[in-house]
Every structure is written in structure tokens, then in C-alpha cells.
Amino acid sequence: MPNPKTLVMKFGGTSVGSAQAMSAAAQIVRTARAEWPRVVVVTSAISGATNLLLDSATRAAVGDISQLADAEKTLYASHAAIANALIPEAGKCANTIAEIENLIALFMDLCRAIAMIGEVSPRTLDAVASLGERMSVRLLAAIINVGGLAAKALDASE
């Protein structure tokens, strides 16, 4: 039996950068799934997240962590606002936000480690930058699930 055809869809940062945009992206995925046996969705970080993550890591490399608490609040607020707007079931919303909080905590730990070492390698910058996509994919998968379509967030390493 041949493998079913797979549609791969990619959403950029502005396509998932607000509750309205994230909702539209989820609807596009649901519509595509009605026509395709398998759909794989790749998503960028929400608008502004990658720049914020990389700027924070770069500043930490020279010992400047003064904006780190603000970066943490911004990341949390932007992701939680989308989750709260689009995931009506309180438990699922809380679980999604908790997963994102864990990734934000990892970001904070990485930046503090970068500041202690006083330098940031390309590999470490990649790890920091990937956190935006890792947050966004969890959010998008949870929102797709709200519409009744089973979706699972996977990191590229999985």
C-alpha cells in the first residue's frame, strides 16, 4: 500500500503573530486536512519573538541582562494573550501556557549562563532562537485541537 500524500504547510511570524492570525492559520490547516490525508505544519515564532530572543542573548554575552525580565514578561504576555483568546477550555489553556513558561524559563537560564560565560557561540544562539518556534508550535497545535482536529506539537529534534 503506498504512503498517503502529505501536504507540508509553513506559516511565518506574521501569520501566527496575533490571536486573529493564529486563528486564521488554524482554520487554513483544518481546511487543508479535509482535502489531504496527512498535513504537516511548520511554524515560525510569533512576530517579534526571534528578534527579542536573539537580542537578549547577544546583550547577555556582554554582561547586559538588564532587559531580561522585560523580555520574559513580553514573551509570556504575547503567548498567553493568544492562548487565552483562542483556547476556551481552562485546563488545556493552562497546560499550553505552562509548556510555554517552561521554554521561557529555559531561555532565562540560557541567557544567565551566557552572561556568566561572557560569550555566546553560534550553537547557543541557535538554541535560543529555536525557542520562539518551540513556543509557537505548541500554541498552534493547541489551537488546532480546539477545532476538533488532532494535532501534536513536535520539536524538530523529535
C-alpha positions as CSV (number, residue, x, y, z in Angstrom):
1,M,0.0,0.0,0.0
2,P,1.5,3.4,-1.0
3,N,2.1,6.0,1.6
4,P,-0.6,8.7,1.8
5,K,0.2,12.0,0.3
6,T,1.4,14.6,2.7
7,L,0.9,18.4,2.5
8,V,3.5,20.5,4.2
9,M,2.4,24.0,5.2
10,K,4.6,26.7,6.6
11,F,3.4,29.8,8.5
12,G,5.7,32.7,9.0
13,G,5.8,35.0,12.0
14,T,3.1,37.5,10.9
15,S,0.9,34.5,10.0
16,V,0.9,33.5,13.7
17,G,1.7,36.8,15.3
18,S,-1.7,37.6,16.8
19,A,-4.8,35.8,18.1
20,Q,-6.6,36.7,14.8
21,A,-3.7,35.5,12.7
22,M,-3.2,32.3,14.7
23,S,-6.9,31.5,14.4
24,A,-6.8,32.0,10.6
25,A,-3.7,29.8,10.4
26,A,-5.5,27.0,12.4
27,Q,-8.5,27.3,10.1
28,I,-6.3,27.0,7.0
29,V,-4.9,23.8,8.5
30,R,-8.3,22.4,9.2
31,T,-9.5,23.2,5.7
32,A,-6.4,21.6,4.2
33,R,-6.8,18.5,6.3
34,A,-10.2,17.9,4.8
35,E,-8.5,17.5,1.4
36,W,-5.2,15.8,2.4
37,P,-4.7,12.5,4.2
38,R,-1.7,14.0,6.1
39,V,-0.8,17.5,6.9
40,V,2.5,18.7,8.5
41,V,2.6,22.2,9.7
42,V,5.8,24.2,10.2
43,T,5.5,27.5,12.1
44,S,7.8,30.4,12.8
45,A,8.0,32.1,16.1
46,I,5.3,34.8,16.6
47,S,6.1,38.2,15.3
48,G,9.0,39.8,17.2
49,A,9.9,36.8,19.3
50,T,13.0,35.7,17.5
51,N,14.5,39.3,17.5
52,L,13.7,39.6,21.2
53,L,15.3,36.2,22.0
54,L,18.5,36.9,19.9
55,D,18.8,40.4,21.2
56,S,18.6,39.2,24.8
57,A,21.2,36.5,24.2
58,T,23.6,39.0,22.4
59,R,23.3,41.5,25.2
60,A,23.8,38.8,27.8
61,A,27.1,37.9,26.1
62,V,28.5,41.3,27.1
63,G,27.1,41.0,30.6
64,D,23.9,43.1,30.0
65,I,20.9,41.3,31.4
66,S,19.1,44.4,32.4
67,Q,16.3,43.8,29.9
68,L,15.9,40.1,30.6
69,A,13.0,40.4,33.0
70,D,11.2,42.6,30.4
71,A,11.9,40.1,27.7
72,E,10.5,37.3,29.9
73,K,7.3,39.4,30.5
74,T,6.9,40.2,26.8
75,L,7.3,36.6,25.7
76,Y,4.8,35.4,28.4
77,A,2.3,38.2,27.7
78,S,2.2,37.7,23.9
79,H,1.9,34.0,24.0
80,A,-0.6,33.9,26.9
81,A,-2.8,36.5,25.3
82,I,-3.2,34.3,22.2
83,A,-3.8,31.2,24.3
84,N,-6.4,32.9,26.5
85,A,-8.2,34.3,23.4
86,L,-8.3,31.0,21.5
87,I,-8.2,28.0,23.9
88,P,-11.5,28.2,25.7
89,E,-11.0,25.1,27.9
90,A,-9.3,26.3,31.0
91,G,-7.2,23.1,31.6
92,K,-5.9,22.9,28.1
93,C,-5.2,26.6,28.0
94,A,-3.3,26.4,31.3
95,N,-1.3,23.3,30.1
96,T,-0.3,25.2,26.9
97,I,0.8,28.2,28.8
98,A,2.7,26.0,31.3
99,E,4.6,24.4,28.4
100,I,5.5,27.9,27.1
101,E,6.5,29.0,30.6
102,N,8.9,26.1,30.7
103,L,10.5,27.3,27.4
104,I,10.7,30.9,28.7
105,A,12.4,29.6,31.9
106,L,14.9,27.7,29.6
107,F,15.5,31.0,27.7
108,M,16.2,32.8,31.0
109,D,18.6,30.1,32.1
110,L,20.4,30.2,28.8
111,C,20.8,34.0,29.0
112,R,22.1,33.9,32.5
113,A,24.6,31.2,31.5
114,I,25.7,33.3,28.5
115,A,26.2,36.3,30.8
116,M,28.3,34.2,33.2
117,I,30.5,32.9,30.5
118,G,30.7,36.2,28.7
119,E,30.3,34.9,25.2
120,V,27.7,33.2,23.0
121,S,28.5,30.5,20.4
122,P,26.6,30.1,17.2
123,R,25.2,26.8,18.6
124,T,23.9,28.6,21.7
125,L,22.4,31.3,19.6
126,D,20.6,28.6,17.6
127,A,19.3,27.1,20.8
128,V,18.0,30.4,22.0
129,A,16.4,31.3,18.6
130,S,14.7,27.9,18.4
131,L,12.7,28.7,21.5
132,G,10.4,31.0,19.6
133,E,9.4,28.3,17.2
134,R,9.1,25.8,20.0
135,M,6.7,28.1,21.8
136,S,4.7,28.9,18.7
137,V,4.2,25.3,17.6
138,R,2.7,24.4,21.0
139,L,0.3,27.2,20.8
140,L,-0.7,26.5,17.2
141,A,-1.2,22.8,17.9
142,A,-3.4,23.5,20.9
143,I,-5.5,26.0,18.8
144,I,-5.9,23.4,16.0
145,N,-7.0,20.9,18.6
146,V,-9.8,23.3,19.8
147,G,-11.4,22.9,16.3
148,G,-11.6,19.1,16.8
149,L,-8.7,18.2,14.6
150,A,-6.0,16.2,16.4
151,A,-2.7,18.0,16.3
152,K,0.6,17.4,18.2
153,A,3.4,19.8,18.6
154,L,6.8,18.3,17.8
155,D,10.2,19.9,18.0
156,A,12.5,19.3,15.0
157,S,14.7,17.2,17.2
158,E,11.8,14.8,17.7
